[in-house]
Amino acid sequence: MKVRILGSGTSTGVPQIGCTCPVCTSADPKDNRLRASAIVETEDARILIDCGPDFRAQVLHLPFEKIDGVLITHEHYDHVGGLDDLRPFCRFGAVPIYAEEYVARALRLRMPYCFVDHRYPGVPDIPLQEIEVGHAFSIHHTEVVPLRVMHGRLPILGYRIGRLGYITDMLTMPEESYEQLEGIDVLIMNALRIAPHPTHQNLEEALKVAERNAKTHQKKIIFRQGDLFSALPRTEAGTFDIITSNPPYIPTAVIATLEPEVREHEPMMALDGTEDGLRFYRQIAQEAGTWLKPGGAIYLEIGYDQGEAVSGLLREAGFDKVRVVKDLPGKDRVVCGVWPG
């Protein structure tokens, strides 16, 4: 299975027209975010989740391939405003739209020309298929399970596709939906912002759901959000067997030369290692020993030309057995070391 996130922005998009906040005026290309949507590709189906007003821009640069079905989460415009732009994909045949009854009714009112018995030429062939919560259906041989999600007071849909869960615009979710997500490998879920919101999860609430999902897999995982080691309580000093990190490591001046698929589709904060690309390695090397057990190990992903520099930082911090591991093409990729004791 392959998942492509077409958009992760808010209902107004980011930047919002007329807004002068730091995000909307940011020069970071990842602060230009289109409305929420995704494409899921399985062995036998290519499925679009939601089709908002940015759909045309989202797919112009992608290969022009058949869409086997569109899963609609709810009727809000930022999730359905691009349905008419499916018409080029109807060259491959009808593109079924899957929605629950009240959403299908709203779409018929908004786009009556698409759902009449005798459509005029050029109208998209997007037949509505009404679905029900908890009732599985198949797109080819790919099973899809709609599940209930609450968008504030509005009941909307999330979806389980095989071992993938996709949840957007959620504030809460009933117990039955959690049960329907048991056994998934990947959960894609909204986290609107840091502050609470009346109809969407904030980051803290989303982390609690992720923690609950981990428990259903009987995995002991503790989720913490912080700047490197800042979220760890001092009582956990000297308790870790392994620390691993893939920090931002690209020098600022090099970012503009990266391949478009990296430069345009990765958050700047995930790339920028400041002037020499080593800022975060310095801090990790200096602080990691506080948290590792004697004999604990550290593993750091690096840029292809940073092996010597990062190895030196670990040695200066007191690590033993520092070595560089190469990747399959033979380039330096990981620096590891052992905390003495």
N, C-alpha and C positions, 0 to 999 in steps of 0.2 A: 504494500500500500504506500502511496505517495500523497502528501498533503501540501498544498500551496496556499498560504494565507494571502488572499488578494487585498485585504484591507483590515485594519484594526483601529480605525479612527472612531470618533464619536458620531452622533447623528448629524452634526453640522460639518463634519470633516475637520481636519487639522492641517493648516491653520484655519480658524474660523474667520469669516469675513468681518472686518472691522475690529477684531480683537488685537490688543497691543500687549498681551501678557508675554512673559519670557519664552514660553513654548511657541506661541503663534508667530513671534518675531524672530525665532531661532534660525540660524543659518545651517543647522544640522539637517541634511536631507531626510533623515528619518523622522523629523518633526513635520513632514508633509505626509499625512496618513489619510488614506481613503476610507470610505465607509466599510463596515464589517462584512466580510464575505470570504469564502474559501472554496477551493476545488479539491476534491478527493478522488484519487485514481486507484481503483482496485484492479484485480486481475482481468475483470471483464466489464467494468463500468467506469465512466467518467462523470462524477456527480458534482453539481454546483450547489453550494449552500448559500442561500439568499442571493438576491440580484438587485442591488441598490442602484442609485443614480450614477455611481462611478463605474458601473460595470464595463462600459465601452472602453474607458481609459485603462481599466485593470487588465483587459484581455488583448488589447491591440498588439502588445509585444510578445504574446504567447503564440505557440503553434495553433493554427486554425484546425481544430479537431472536434469531432462530434461530442455533444453533451447529451448524456443518456437520461438525465433527469435533474430537476431543480427542487431542492428541499427548502421550503419556506418556514422560517421560525415564527414570524408574526407579520401583521399587516402594516406596520409603520413604514413610512415612505423610504426611509434610509435602508430598508431591507427589500423593498419590492419596486422601487422607482425605475429600475433598469430593465424590467421584463420585456418591454417592447424592443430593446436592443438585442434580443435573442433571435430576431428574424434572420440574420445571416446564417445562424447555426441550423435553421430549419431546412437548409439545402441538403443536410444529411438525413432529414426526416423529422417527424414531430418531436418536440422537446416537452415531455410531460412535466407538469408543475404539481408537486405534492404539497398539500396544505390541509389543515383541519377545516371543518365546515364553516365556522364563522369567518375565517380568513378567505376561503374560497368565495363566500358570499360578497365580501368587501371587494375582492378583485373583480368580480363580475360587474359590480356597480361602477368601479373606477375605469375599467377597460372593457366595456360591453362589446366593442367591435371585435375583440379577440375571441369571444365566447358565444357568438351567435351561430346558428346552423349554417348560414350561407355567408361566409366571410368574403370581403372583396379582395382582389389580388394584392399580394404583398403583405397582407396581415400575417404576423407570426403564428405559426401552428404550434400552440402551447396548451394542449388540452389539460384541464384541471382534473386532478385525481384527489378526491377527498380521503383523508386518513384519520385514524383515531389514536389517541394516546394508548400506548401499551400494546397496540396491534401491529405486529411485525409485517412488513411487506418486502418484496424483492425488486431490485432493478437489475435485470438479467439474473445472475445467480448471487448477487450481493445483497445480503439481508440488512434491512434498515429498521430500527426500532424507534418510533417517536416517544418522547417522554416529557412529562409535564415539568415546566419551569415557571416560576412566578417573576414577572417583570414589574415589581411593585405589586399592584393589585391585578394587573393584566395577566391572564394565563397565556403563556406562549409555549413553543416547543423547543426542546433540545433533541439531539439525535445520537443514537449509538449506531455506528456503521462497523460491523465486525468487532474489532477490539479497540476501536477509536470512539471516544466520546467528544461531542462538540456542543458547548453551552455558550450562548451569547445573551447579553442584556439581562442577566439573572440577578435578582436580589435574594430570593430564597428558592428552595426546591423541596418538594414533599418526600417523605421517607421512601415511598414506592419508587421514585426516580433514582435515588441512591442505590436501591436494590437492583434496578435495571442496569446500572453502570458497573456492577460487580464483575471483576475479571478483565476489565479493559487494560490495555497496555499504555495508552496515551489519552490524556484528558486535556482538551483545549477549552479554556474557560475565561470569561471576562473578568477584568479587574480595572474598573474605570479610572480610579484616582486614589490618592492617599486619604483624603477626607471622606467621611460618610456621604452617601447619596440616597435619596428617597426611593429610587427605583432600580439602582444597579449596585452590585457588590463593589466595595472598595478593596484595596490591596490586602488589608488585614483579614477581611472576611473571606477573600479568595484563598489565602494561605490556610485558613481553617478548613475549608472544603478540601484542599489538597491533602492536608494532614489526615482528614477523615478517610479520604480515598486510599491513602497508604495503609491505614489500619485495616481496611477491608481486604487488603492483600496480605495481611499478617506480616507487614514489614515495619520494623521499628525505625521510623524516620522522624527526626525533629526538624521542623522548618523554622528558619530564622532569617530575618531580613536585616542587613546592616552593611557597613562599609568595611570590607575585609573582616578583621577579627572583632570589630566593635560590638557585634551583637552577642558575643559569647560571655557568659557570666564568669567571674574570676574563679568560682569554685570548680570550673572545668579545666583550669590550667594544669598542664602535665598529664592529661587523660587521653589524648588522641594517638591512635596508632599510625594513622596516615593523614596527611594533608595533601590535597591535589587542587590545582588551579590552572585555568586557562585565562589569565588576565589580559586586558588590553595591552598589546605590545608593539604596535606599529608606530614609528615616529611620526609626529604630526605632519611634517613636510612630505612624507611618502604617501599619505592617504589619498591625495588627489591622483596618484598614478596607479592606483589599484584597479583591477578588473571591474567593469560596471556591475557585475553580479554581486560583488562584495561591497564596493563603494556605495552603491545605490540601494542595497537591500539589507545592510547591517546597521544597527544603531551606532552613532558616532561614539557613544560612551563605551561600546564594546570593542572599539578599534584603537582609539587614541591613547597611546602610551606616553604622551607628551614628547618633549623635544628629542630625546634619544631612545624612546620606547622602553625605558627601564624603570620608570617611576614605581610601578606597582611591584616589580620584582625586589626593589630595594626594601620597600616596606614589609613585604612578605618574608624576605630573608631575615630581617631584623627581629620580627615578632614571632615567627613560627616556632622557634625553640621554646618559647614560653608555654605553648599549648601541646607540644608533642611529649609523649612518654620517652624515657631513655630508650634508645634503639628504634624510635619511631621514624617513619620515612616521609619524605616530601617528594612530590612529582609535579613539575611545572612544564606546561606546554610553552614553547618558545618559537620565535621566528627563526628562519633557516640560518641566519647569520649571527645569532645571539648566544650560541652555546658557550663560547669562551667567557663572555661578559657575565652571564647569569651564573655559570659555574664559579666564577670568582666571587660573586656576591655571596653565594652559599658558603664557600670556604671561609671568607672573611667573617661570616656570622657564626662560625664554629661547627659547621656540618662536616661529617666524615664521608668517605666513600662516594664522593661526588663524581658523577659520570654523565655523559651525554648519550642519549639513545637516538638512533636514526630512524626515519620512517621508511616505508617501502621503496620510494624512489632514491633513498640513500642520503637524504638531507637531514641535518640536525633538527630534532623535533621535540624532545623532552629532556630536561635536566632533572636528575634525581640525586638525593643525598640522604644520609642517616644522621639523626641527632645522637650525639655521643651519650654513653651511660652504661 
